[in-house]
Amino acid sequence: MISKIKMITFDLDDTLWDNKPTITNAEIETRNWIEERVGKVDWGNFSDFLSLREELIKKDKSIAWDIGKLRIEIFKEKIKGLVSSNDIQKISEDAFDYFLKKRHEIQLFPNVEDALEKLSKNYMLGVLTNGNADVYKLSIGKYFKFSISSLEAKDSKPNKPHFELAQSHLPGLKYNEMLHIGDHQINDIFGAHTLGINVLWFNNNGALWEQDFQKPNEFSNFQNLENIIKEKYESR
C-alpha cells in the first residue's frame, strides 16, 4: 500500500511529556541558583511576570518568539540593583543556561519512544514547537529528521511559518500528505487544520473540544498511535 501520509510532525511540550512539572522545577531551581549568587530576589507573582513580559516585548518585539532572550531579559530586570551592572549580563546568561539544562529533565509519557521508533521506519518525523526544548538533547532525538522552534520560524504556531518550513523538508510534499500531532487546540490543531494538514489531537486529560470547527480524531495513549494513523489516515 502506498502511504497517503508522508510526514508526521509533533508538538513537544504537553504532547510528548507533561510540561508543567518540568518547567516548575526548572523555575524553582533556577531561582535558587540565582539567589545563591545575588541574594534574595523579589520575583513577584504570575501577574507581575506577565506585565514584565509584555513590557519587554513592547521594547523588543523579536523576543516574543525568542523566548531564550526573553527569559534572560527577565532575569536581568529581576537582579538589577543586586549586583554590579558589569555582572548582570553574565549572571543572567549563566542562569538561563542552568534553566535550559533543568528544562530538559523531562519524563516522556508512556509508550512515546516505542511509538516514535515504529513510526520513524515508515514516515519522515519532525518537531514543531513554540518552546525552547531541543529534542536532540533527548533520547528520542534520533527519530526526528528536523526540529523547528519559534526561534527558527521567527513566529509562533498557530501561524504558518512552522508548517511551511516543515513542508520544505520534503520537496513536492503537499499539505494533505502531512499529519500534525499536538495537544493544543489552537496552536497545533487549528494552525495545521487551516492549511489543510491532517491533524490528530493528543487529549490525555479528557478535555472538551471548544473550537467552532469539527472535532478532529483524538487519542490519549501512544501505545495505539501507529494503528490509529493507519486506520484513520491511510485506509481512506
N, C-alpha and C positions, 0 to 999 in steps of 0.2 A: 504494500500500500504506500502510495506517495503521500508524505506528510503535508497536511494543509498548513500547519504551523511550522515555521522555520526558525523563529527566535522567541525565546521567553525571557522577559525581564522581571526582576524582583525589586521591590522596595526592601529596605533593611530593617530600620527601627520599627518595632511592634509588628513586623511581619515574620522575620526570621528569629527574632528574640524579643523578650519583654524589655522595653527600653527604660521604663520608669525606675526600677531598682538600680539599673546600671548608671543612669545619669545622676540619680540621687546620691548614690555612693561616691561617684566621681566628684560631685559638687562638694559634699561634706569633706572628703579627704583633701581636696584642693584648698578649701578654705582653711583647714587646719595647717596645711603646708605653708600657706601664705602667712598665717598668724604666727607661726613659729619663727618667721623671719622679720616681720614688721610690727608685731604686737596686735592688740585687739582691733578688729575692723568692724565698722558699722555697716553690716550687709543690708539692712533694711528688710522689708517684706517683698512678696511677689509683685505687688502693685508698684513698689519703688523700682524694682527690676525692670518692669515693663515700661515705666516712664523714662528711665535712663536709656533703655534700649531705643525707644522712639526718638529721644533727643539726639542720640549718637547717629542714628540713621539719617536724621534730618541734616546733620553736618556732613555726612559722607554716605550717599545712597548706595555705594557699592557694598557696604558691609551688611546690607540686607540679605545678600546671598553669600558673602564671605564671612561665615559665622565664626571662623577661627579668629579673624581680625576683630570681629565684633566682641568676642569674649576677652581678647587682650585689652581692648579699649575699656571694657567694663572693669577689668582688674586695675587698670591704670587710674580710673576715676576713683575706685574704692580705696586705693592705698595712697592717693595724693595727700601730701601733708604728713604722712607717717614715715616716709623715707626721703632721702635727698632726691632732687629732680634728676640727677645723673643715674640713679639706680632704678627709677620707676620702670623704664622700658625693659631692662634686663630681667627684673624680678617678674614682671607681667608675662613676658615671653616664656620664661622658665616655668611659671605657674601653668601656662597653657600647655606646655609640653607634658607636664605632670598630669594635668587633667586628661589630655588625649590618651596617655598611657592607661589611666584608670577607665576611660570611656570604652576601651577595647576589652575590658574584662567582662565579657558577656556570657550568658548561658543560653545556648540555642534551644528553641522549642523542640520537643520530642520529634524524632524522625526526620528532622530537617536535612541533616547531612546525607542520610541514606537516599532521600528523595532527590537531592541535587546530584548525587553521583549517578543515579539512574537516568535522570533527565539529560545530563550532560553528554550522554552517549548518543542521543538522538536529536538534540537541539543545540543551537548556539544560545548560551545563557549570558545574561548581562545584569548589571545592577543600575538602578536609577534611584538616587537618594537625595533628599534635601539636607541630610545631615553631613557630619564630617567623619563618620566611621569609614575606615579603609578596609574593605573586605579582604584585601591581600595580606593584611596582618593577622587574619584568622585562618583557622584550619580549612574552612570552606572556600577560600580564595581560589584554590586550584580548579574549581569547577566553572569559573566565570571567565569569559573571553574579554570582557570590558567592564568598566565601572565608571559611571558618570555622576558626579556630585554637582551641587549648586554652584560651587566654585568654578568648575569646568564649564557648566552651561551658562554661567553668568545670569542665572534666573532660577526660579523655583517651580516645581510642579505645583499646580496643575498646568502651568503654561507650557508652551510647545517645545522649547529647546531640548529638554531631556529626551523627549521621544524622537525628535528629529535627529539628534545625534546618535541615538541608538539605531535608528533605521539606516544611517550611513555606514554602519559597521558591516552590512551585508549588501553589496551592490545589487540593485534591481529589486530589493525587498519591498513588498507592498505592505501597507499598514494592516490589511486584513490577514497577513501572514505572520503577524506578531501577536503575542499574548503577554499582557502585563498583569502581574500578581501583586496585590498590596492590600493593606488594611484600611487605608484612609479613603473615605467615601468621595471626597473632593480631590485631594492631591493625586491619588492613584487612579481611582475608578472613573471619576468624571473627566480628569485630564486625558486619559487614554481613550475613553469612550468617544469624546468629541472628535477625535481624529480618525475614528473607525477602527481602532485597535481592539482586538478581543480582550476582554477583562475577566478576571477571576478574583473574587473578593475573599480575603482571609478574614474570617469572623469567628474568633475563638472565645468571644465573651458574650455571645447571644445578643449582639446589638441589633436594634431595629433599623431597617432601611429608611432613610429620611429624605432621599432625593426625589425630584419630580420626574425622573426618567426610570425606565423599567429596572427593577432589581436584577442584578447580574447573578450568574452562578456563584455559589459560595462554598467554602469548605472550612473546617475547623481543626483538621489534623493532617499533618503532612504524610502520614502513613499511606493514605489512599490517593495522593496527589497525581501520580502517574496515571492511574486508572481513570480518574476524573477527567484529566486532559484528553485521554484517548476517547472516552465516552462522549464528552460534551463538545469537543472541538475537532476531532479527527474523523468521527463517524457520520458527520452531517452530509 
